[in-house]
Amino acid sequence: MTLRINSLAAKALVAAFALCAATLASAQATQARLAVSLDEPSPRIEPTVYGHFVEHLGRGVYDGLWVGPESSIPNTRGWRNDVVQALRRVGIPVMRWPGGCFADDYDWRDGIGDPAKRPARRNIWWGGLETNRVGTHEFMDLVEQLDSEAYLSGNMGSMPPRAMAQWIEYITAGENSALTQERRRNGRDKPWKLKYFGVGNESFGCGGSMRPEYQSDLHNQYATFLKGVTRVASGDGEGDDHRVEVLMSRSARHMDAFTLHYYSLPDNWTRHGDATGFDAGAWARTLKSALGMDGRIEAIKRIMDKHDPDKRVALYVDEWGTWYDTPPGASALFQQNTLRDAVLAAVSFNIFHRHTDRVKMANIAQMVNVLQSMVLTEGDKMVLTPTYHAFDLYKPFRGATPLAIKLDAPVFRTGDVELPAVHASAARAPDGKLLLALVNLDPSHPARVATNLTGSARGRVLTAQSMDAHNTFQQPQAVAPAPYAAASSGLLDLPPKSVVVVEIVPRP
Ligand code: AHR
């Protein structure tokens, strides 16, 4: 029998399997047990848990997404076609814009009208000049090109409530108000659909350095004037239970969602750690930091449950991801994206699946060329990151119903960091398919997971030879998903440092 290899991806797959087989043969596999409860469903996994965040920062918007209608890079009304097509393939359920910190220094009026007359402003947070070439009309066009939902962050830090309310009216009003007429004069007749609206961003810091009590008063004041949108309160980003307590006790009835910002880094906020060329210690510390999100969500949920026992207010993790040191000479917050980021994304998805009673949205920071990106660009070149592939692997989980699991997995130790070797989640897809996601966090040892699920397990695996394997413009498929099939019913073998997502098909 001849095996025909007709694509780079297929070659990568064969290489990955040769690697797995060799590793499985040479190293002792970690043994884990997983029991899935088929009759203990939780609220569904909202597709918006696979959401995105885009800020006017570095090359995130300009260059990465927007090249302008006159660019030689193929584009549709300024948005680059290669990136939009890649994002459409993975599916973008929601996009948060324009910040981040940028949002609380942003006047939406700067970004409407004749582009040639828009004022350039200093980007006080991330450096450089903001030309305002991308404003409301352009962003909403991108949302429509991506079939996504818009989530705007309003300025509570430095603009009055009337500015916030009028932005919403400008976007959504159908009646013949002065703002509707202005929108029409600027080229858009029909109102846009605007679902989510953030009342400030990180009010504890770049959004105004507010005491929780003061923020809560301001939130109530601003939210009073916001009509027809899901009102999202700026929440926690510092592990500050007191802020959660104050906001939930005094402002819950003026909000529909509360937020958590959670970044993972190997070291500390002075020296974050490198995106590539790291050792097993940094691998372990980064994943440990990501696993800590589970406890933070638990803690926030406890406070939310006290003040909102009916769970009317959702929790949005509206910024999450890795944050490494920016290499010298790179654009603001640019970082390479490796297999470690994909493993971390998978662990984060599993955590979101555990908390669907509250967590209804999560947005990775950030979509292109900034922090834990989906896509990297340089001139007319584009490459998909390992994180993109993790999102793609987990796509079947969107809209699925999580199932309770019991996982017995040994811990492994790196220096003084202990991590569970295996991390998992399971769900029932809307079409009835049983889905299983398994992550082997151990970079050196394979794992064998014995489950109570019988049948064939088929899906995809994401792994690579080195911890910091990453895709470049020269080698865009260094980290790419490969087909996966379990060798025998109920038993799944995971290569070291891998993500496996399968569908279990019961034997007839
Ligand atoms: O994502 C980068 C920054 O991180 C955002 O602007 C801010 O909200 C957070 O501190």
Boltz pocket constraint, residues with backbone or C-beta under 6 A from the ligand:
constraints:
  - pocket:
      binder: B
      contacts: [[A, 55], [A, 99], [A, 100], [A, 101], [A, 102], [A, 201], [A, 202], [A, 261], [A, 319], [A, 365], [A, 366], [A, 371]]
      max_distance: 6.0
